[in-house]
């Protein structure tokens, strides 16, 4: 009994070739069916043969089909000639017409017949409005604005900056009497078409400013 048990443990019958082979010719089982002496059913030789047969069948299935020889054509195909590539011309943007910021003749009205005027308030906020062409030309001519483009001008001063500019320019001296002045007077009154521009405004004292009121410069100077 002991010899038979020993022989059964050292030999095992292959499930494929049905031959009794030493237990070392079989792979150990893994997983739930694994044990101390549990082995797989096929021997190593049968496994190699089976693996070679499977790989050969796969190679046959994946081999690309032989390309059929194309029938000889009676005429030879002419080589395609590529058309010459013409160099593309670079796109050029239209050049802006040069102009001087003080050239009021450059201005043109918009379709609405007006010109845009823009500027800044004393607090730095931007504003814009529409004015007629004549007023725009006068403001540029009298150095109160500059030309931005054909349809736009820009005011150079805010109200606060303009007052400071006139008083500093005239050294706080009244234009009419030569005394100290801290107000601004329009030489051509606004009631008669004058505008708030550096060429039309001067420093004046409070007395002369009230006395002149809406009188012309020549009329007021005769009275003084």
VEXMAR-815527 format. One record per residue (C-alpha): x, y, z; residue number from 0. Coordinates in steps of 0.001 Angstrom, whole numbers, plus 524288, in hexadecimal, padded with zeros to 5 digits. Each point is the difference from the previous one (the first is absolute). Layout:
// VEXMAR-815527
+-------+-------+-------+-----+
:     X :     Y :     Z :   i :
+-------+-------+-------+-----+
:     X :     Y :     Z : NUM :
...
+-------+-------+-------+-----+
// end
This chain:
// VEXMAR-815527
+-------+-------+-------+-----+
:     X :     Y :     Z :   i :
+-------+-------+-------+-----+
: 80000 : 80000 : 80000 :   0 :
: 80ABC : 80994 : 8033F :   1 :
: 80717 : 7FDBC : 7F2FE :   2 :
: 7F349 : 801CD : 7F849 :   3 :
: 7FD13 : 80CDA : 806FB :   4 :
: 80DC1 : 804D0 : 7FD9A :   5 :
: 7FF23 : 7FCA6 : 7F188 :   6 :
: 7F2DA : 806E8 : 7FEF1 :   7 :
: 805D7 : 80C40 : 8060E :   8 :
: 80C22 : 80042 : 7F746 :   9 :
: 7F8FE : 7FCEF : 7F303 :  10 :
: 7F3E9 : 80597 : 7F980 :  11 :
: 7F895 : 7FCA7 : 7F3A7 :  12 :
: 7FF65 : 80AF5 : 7F5C6 :  13 :
: 7F239 : 803DD : 7FC15 :  14 :
: 8040C : 801E1 : 7F1B1 :  15 :
: 809DE : 7F58A : 7FC83 :  16 :
: 7FB37 : 7F641 : 80A9E :  17 :
: 80E08 : 7FCC5 : 803BE :  18 :
: 804AF : 7FEA2 : 80DEB :  19 :
: 80AC3 : 809D5 : 80274 :  20 :
: 80767 : 804CB : 80C01 :  21 :
: 7F8B7 : 809FE : 8080C :  22 :
: 80A52 : 80A3D : 7FCAF :  23 :
: 7FB1A : 8004D : 7F1EC :  24 :
: 7F352 : 80664 : 80473 :  25 :
: 7FDDE : 80DFE : 80464 :  26 :
: 7FADD : 802FF : 80D7B :  27 :
: 7F1EC : 80490 : 8013C :  28 :
: 7FCE8 : 80D98 : 80522 :  29 :
: 7F3E2 : 8060F : 805B6 :  30 :
: 7F563 : 7F8A8 : 8076B :  31 :
: 803AD : 7F2B5 : 7FA77 :  32 :
: 80E2D : 8011C : 80444 :  33 :
: 80534 : 7F6A2 : 809FA :  34 :
: 80CAF : 7FA3A : 804E3 :  35 :
: 80125 : 7F5FD : 7F4ED :  36 :
: 7F5A9 : 804E6 : 7F671 :  37 :
: 804B0 : 800D1 : 7F1D7 :  38 :
: 7FA15 : 803E1 : 7F30D :  39 :
: 7FAA2 : 7F594 : 7F6CD :  40 :
: 808ED : 80209 : 7F444 :  41 :
: 80E90 : 7FD9A : 80049 :  42 :
: 809F4 : 809FD : 7FBBB :  43 :
: 80249 : 7F99D : 7F2B6 :  44 :
: 7F196 : 7FFF0 : 7FC8A :  45 :
: 7FEC9 : 80E16 : 8043C :  46 :
: 80B32 : 80411 : 7F70A :  47 :
: 7FA12 : 7F8BF : 7F470 :  48 :
: 7F2B6 : 80601 : 80258 :  49 :
: 805C6 : 80DA1 : 8015A :  50 :
: 80799 : 7FE87 : 7F33A :  51 :
: 7F3C5 : 7FB67 : 7F8D1 :  52 :
: 7F7F2 : 80B95 : 804EC :  53 :
: 80A69 : 80A0E : 7FC51 :  54 :
: 8016C : 7FA1D : 7F259 :  55 :
: 7F165 : 800C7 : 7FD84 :  56 :
: 7FFBC : 80E36 : 80460 :  57 :
: 80B48 : 8036A : 7F6DE :  58 :
: 7F8C3 : 7F9FC : 7F488 :  59 :
: 7F3B7 : 807DC : 802F9 :  60 :
: 80721 : 80CF4 : 80156 :  61 :
: 808B7 : 7FE85 : 7F3F3 :  62 :
: 7FC70 : 80A55 : 7F5C3 :  63 :
: 7FA89 : 7FADB : 7F321 :  64 :
: 80929 : 80018 : 7F480 :  65 :
: 7FE05 : 80B67 : 7F714 :  66 :
: 7FB23 : 7FC27 : 7F2A5 :  67 :
: 808B4 : 80430 : 7F522 :  68 :
: 7F9C9 : 80AFB : 7F870 :  69 :
: 7FDDD : 7FD91 : 7F192 :  70 :
: 80A30 : 80694 : 7F799 :  71 :
: 7FA80 : 80CC8 : 7FB07 :  72 :
: 800BE : 802A3 : 7F19F :  73 :
: 803A7 : 80E26 : 801DA :  74 :
: 80967 : 80593 : 809BD :  75 :
: 7FA8E : 80A4E : 80901 :  76 :
: 8054B : 80D7B : 7FDBD :  77 :
: 8069A : 8063D : 80BB5 :  78 :
: 7F7F5 : 80AAB : 8062C :  79 :
: 80604 : 80D54 : 7FE7C :  80 :
: 7FD85 : 8092F : 80B54 :  81 :
: 7FBCB : 80DA4 : 7FC87 :  82 :
: 80985 : 80A8A : 80431 :  83 :
: 7FC39 : 8068D : 80CA9 :  84 :
: 7FE50 : 80E8A : 7FE54 :  85 :
: 804EA : 8081F : 80B60 :  86 :
: 7F4BA : 8067E : 80708 :  87 :
: 80062 : 80EA5 : 8011C :  88 :
: 800AB : 804FA : 80DFF :  89 :
: 7F3D5 : 806FE : 8046D :  90 :
: 80279 : 80E39 : 8025D :  91 :
: 7F72A : 80825 : 80881 :  92 :
: 7FC5B : 80D6B : 7FB0E :  93 :
: 808ED : 80A2A : 805C1 :  94 :
: 7F9C5 : 80A33 : 8088F :  95 :
: 8006F : 80D91 : 7FA53 :  96 :
: 809FA : 807FF : 807B8 :  97 :
: 7FAB6 : 80C5B : 80638 :  98 :
: 8041C : 80A3E : 809A6 :  99 :
: 7F8AE : 8009B : 80D13 : 100 :
: 7FDFB : 80E96 : 7FDC7 : 101 :
: 7FB83 : 7FF0E : 7F1C1 : 102 :
: 7F176 : 80318 : 80119 : 103 :
: 7FE68 : 7FF2C : 7F12E : 104 :
: 801CD : 7F14C : 80140 : 105 :
: 7F2D8 : 7FE75 : 806F9 : 106 :
: 7F43C : 7FA7B : 7F8DB : 107 :
: 7F223 : 7FE72 : 80549 : 108 :
: 7F9F9 : 7F287 : 801D9 : 109 :
: 7F3D6 : 7FB60 : 7F8CB : 110 :
: 7F7F5 : 806D8 : 80A5E : 111 :
: 806EA : 80CC7 : 7FCB6 : 112 :
: 806FD : 8011A : 80D1E : 113 :
: 80D7C : 7FE2E : 805EC : 114 :
: 802E2 : 7F834 : 80C49 : 115 :
: 80675 : 8074D : 80B40 : 116 :
: 8054C : 7F892 : 80BA3 : 117 :
: 806DA : 803B7 : 80C81 : 118 :
: 8010B : 7FDB3 : 80EB7 : 119 :
: 7F922 : 805CF : 80BBF : 120 :
: 806EF : 80595 : 80BEE : 121 :
: 7FF3C : 7F273 : 80641 : 122 :
: 805F4 : 7F951 : 7F42C : 123 :
: 7F397 : 7F9F9 : 7FA6A : 124 :
: 7FF26 : 7FFAA : 7F13B : 125 :
: 7F506 : 806AB : 7F8A5 : 126 :
: 7FC77 : 8027A : 7F1C6 : 127 :
: 7F5FB : 807D1 : 7F87C : 128 :
: 7FC7C : 803EC : 7F22E : 129 :
: 802C4 : 80DD6 : 7FB3E : 130 :
: 7FF40 : 806AF : 7F2DE : 131 :
: 80BB1 : 80124 : 7F711 : 132 :
: 8017B : 80EB0 : 801C5 : 133 :
: 80139 : 7FF10 : 80EBE : 134 :
: 809CE : 7F4EA : 7FECB : 135 :
: 8087B : 80801 : 7F6D5 : 136 :
: 7FF6B : 80BC1 : 80930 : 137 :
: 80412 : 7F7F3 : 80BDD : 138 :
: 80BA8 : 7FA72 : 7F8A9 : 139 :
: 80394 : 80D3F : 7FA48 : 140 :
: 7FFAA : 80681 : 80D6E : 141 :
: 8082E : 7F525 : 80649 : 142 :
: 7F563 : 7FA1D : 80881 : 143 :
: 7FFE0 : 7F2CA : 7F908 : 144 :
: 807EE : 7F79C : 7F6BA : 145 :
: 7FC2A : 7F7AA : 7F45B : 146 :
: 7FF87 : 7F15A : 8029F : 147 :
: 7FAC9 : 7FB94 : 7F2CD : 148 :
: 7F73C : 80542 : 7F53A : 149 :
: 7F3D2 : 7FF5E : 8086E : 150 :
: 80531 : 801D7 : 80DEB : 151 :
: 80685 : 80A81 : 80830 : 152 :
: 804AA : 7FF6F : 80E21 : 153 :
: 7FF0C : 80AD5 : 80A1C : 154 :
: 80D1E : 80337 : 80631 : 155 :
: 7FB14 : 804EF : 80D1B : 156 :
: 7F5D0 : 7FCBD : 80A10 : 157 :
: 7F91F : 80B95 : 8066C : 158 :
: 808F8 : 7FFFD : 80BC5 : 159 :
: 80C5C : 7FE4B : 7F7E9 : 160 :
: 7FBEA : 80AC1 : 7F69C : 161 :
: 7FDF2 : 809E6 : 80AE9 : 162 :
: 80D2D : 7FCA8 : 80603 : 163 :
: 80690 : 80104 : 7F2AD : 164 :
: 7FAA3 : 80DBB : 7FD28 : 165 :
: 8032B : 80575 : 80D75 : 166 :
: 80DBF : 7FA71 : 7FFBA : 167 :
: 80260 : 804A2 : 7F227 : 168 :
: 7FC0A : 80E01 : 80386 : 169 :
: 80720 : 7FF68 : 80D3B : 170 :
: 7F35F : 8030F : 80761 : 171 :
: 80039 : 80DC2 : 7FA40 : 172 :
: 7F3B7 : 806A0 : 7FB0B : 173 :
: 80093 : 80231 : 7F14E : 174 :
: 7F87F : 80CDD : 800DC : 175 :
: 80521 : 80734 : 80C15 : 176 :
: 80C80 : 7F8D8 : 80360 : 177 :
: 7FBD2 : 7FCD0 : 80DE6 : 178 :
: 7FF38 : 7F28A : 80644 : 179 :
: 7F5DB : 7F76E : 7F971 : 180 :
: 7FA76 : 7F2B0 : 802D0 : 181 :
: 7F4A7 : 7FEFF : 7F665 : 182 :
: 7FF03 : 7FD1D : 7F17F : 183 :
: 7F98B : 80901 : 7F629 : 184 :
: 7FC53 : 7FDA9 : 7F1C1 : 185 :
: 8055E : 80AAC : 7F731 : 186 :
: 7F51C : 7FD23 : 7F64D : 187 :
: 7F45F : 7FD36 : 808E7 : 188 :
: 7F95D : 7F2D8 : 7FEB4 : 189 :
: 7F33E : 80729 : 7FDBA : 190 :
: 805E5 : 8054E : 7F353 : 191 :
: 80603 : 7F333 : 7FB50 : 192 :
: 80C6D : 7FF12 : 807FE : 193 :
: 80517 : 7F2F0 : 804B5 : 194 :
: 807A7 : 7FB52 : 80BC6 : 195 :
: 80D38 : 7FECC : 7F979 : 196 :
: 80DCC : 8046A : 803B2 : 197 :
: 7FFBC : 80A57 : 7F53B : 198 :
: 7F319 : 805E5 : 8048D : 199 :
: 801C0 : 7FF8D : 80EDA : 200 :
: 8085C : 8087E : 808D6 : 201 :
: 8022D : 801D9 : 80E78 : 202 :
: 7F7ED : 80ADF : 8061D : 203 :
: 7FD41 : 80577 : 80D5F : 204 :
: 7F269 : 7FEC8 : 8057F : 205 :
: 7FCD6 : 80E70 : 7FE0C : 206 :
: 803FF : 8006A : 7F1BB : 207 :
: 7F91C : 7F34F : 7FD40 : 208 :
: 7F311 : 80511 : 8052E : 209 :
: 80194 : 80D3F : 7F969 : 210 :
: 802CA : 7FA3B : 7F2AE : 211 :
: 7F4D6 : 7F62D : 80070 : 212 :
: 7FBEE : 7FD8C : 7F1C4 : 213 :
: 80688 : 80BFB : 7FA0E : 214 :
: 809A7 : 7FF16 : 7F4F2 : 215 :
: 80E51 : 801F4 : 8033E : 216 :
: 80135 : 80CBB : 7F863 : 217 :
: 7F3BE : 805AF : 8062A : 218 :
: 8046B : 7FC81 : 80DC0 : 219 :
: 80DD1 : 8054E : 7FE00 : 220 :
: 7FA7A : 80D20 : 7FBB0 : 221 :
: 7F874 : 800E6 : 80CA2 : 222 :
: 80BBA : 7FC8C : 80836 : 223 :
+-------+-------+-------+-----+
// end
